[in-house]
């Protein structure tokens, strides 16, 4: 039986991409992985806007983040939105539940991309320019930007990372 652990332990945020284009079929695999994330009442509050093979639009989007120097070289960007029409009267706990579902959907995409030999980076810093992103992508105000994911084939060397010992993160154990 295959284990998901190697994918979890080996995945890294990639910020250097080759110019190799990504096929629509590969992006559809990422989106299909995302749709299987858990969501309360199976609401599936995520919506996606995909930009690929459009260097001009990628450059405009990259200008909205301090990371523009490497984002503009990604062959694909996936903007991930929360559909606010799925919110019940904007109750904070419902919003949080849907935001968590979107985080799970994003993680599914990142892990699937890694398994397929792609590099990704979850860009949250761009959220400060949500309105400009929505305008460039021509999406309605009902969609709240949650992240932009850069996707491409890594041109960098193997990246290393470390994490603190898990015991430092445990606040209680009964």
Secondary structure, DSSP 8 states (H G I E B T S, - for coil): ---SHHHHHH--B---B-S----HHHHHHHHHHHHTS--GGG---EEEEEEES-HHHHHHHHTTSTTHHHHTT-SEEEEEEEEGGGSSTT-HHHHHHHHHHHHHHHHHHHHHHHHTT-EEEEE-GGGGGHHHHHHHHT--TTEEEEEEEEEE-B-S---------GGGT-----
